[in-house]
Amino acid sequence: MVNKDQVKGVAKQATGSVKEAVGKATGSKKTEAKGKAEKAAGKVQKGFGDAKEKVKKAL
C-alpha cells in the first residue's frame, strides 16, 4: 500500500530532478540548487511515508 507522503515525496523528487536538469542546461546555478533542494525534500518526505507504512504494517 502506498500513502500520500510516499506519493508526494516521489513527485517532489521528480520535480526537483527536472529543475536541476533545467538549471544545468541553462547555466542557472540558482535553479539547479532549488532542484537539488526539492529533490532532497522529496527523499525525506518519501522516507517519512515509508516509515509510516512500516508502522502501519506492524500493527
C-alpha positions as CSV (number, residue, x, y, z in Angstrom):
1,M,0.0,0.0,0.0
2,V,1.2,3.5,-0.8
3,N,0.4,6.6,1.3
4,K,0.2,10.3,0.5
5,D,3.6,11.1,1.8
6,Q,5.2,8.5,-0.4
7,V,3.4,9.8,-3.5
8,K,4.2,13.4,-2.7
9,G,7.8,12.6,-1.9
10,V,8.3,10.8,-5.3
11,A,6.6,13.7,-7.0
12,K,8.9,16.2,-5.3
13,Q,11.9,14.2,-6.3
14,A,10.8,14.1,-9.9
15,T,10.1,17.9,-10.0
16,G,13.5,18.5,-8.3
17,S,15.3,16.4,-10.9
18,V,13.6,18.4,-13.7
19,K,14.5,21.7,-12.1
20,E,18.1,20.6,-11.5
21,A,18.4,19.5,-15.2
22,V,17.0,22.8,-16.4
23,G,19.4,24.7,-14.2
24,K,22.3,22.7,-15.6
25,A,21.2,23.2,-19.2
26,T,20.6,26.9,-18.8
27,G,23.6,27.5,-16.6
28,S,21.4,28.8,-13.8
29,K,23.1,27.8,-10.5
30,K,20.0,29.1,-8.6
31,T,17.6,26.9,-10.5
32,E,19.9,23.9,-10.1
33,A,20.3,24.5,-6.4
34,K,16.5,24.8,-6.0
35,G,16.1,21.5,-7.9
36,K,18.6,19.7,-5.6
37,A,16.9,21.1,-2.5
38,E,13.5,20.0,-3.7
39,K,14.8,16.6,-4.6
40,A,16.3,16.2,-1.1
41,A,13.0,17.3,0.5
42,G,11.2,14.7,-1.6
43,K,13.5,12.0,-0.4
44,V,12.9,13.0,3.2
45,Q,9.1,13.0,2.7
46,K,9.2,9.6,1.0
47,G,11.3,8.2,3.8
48,F,8.7,9.5,6.3
49,G,5.9,7.9,4.3
50,D,7.9,4.6,4.2
51,A,8.3,4.7,7.9
52,K,4.6,5.4,8.4
53,E,3.8,2.4,6.2
54,K,6.1,0.1,8.2
55,V,4.5,1.1,11.4
56,K,1.0,0.6,9.9
57,K,2.0,-2.9,8.8
58,A,3.5,-3.7,12.2
59,L,0.2,-3.0,14.0
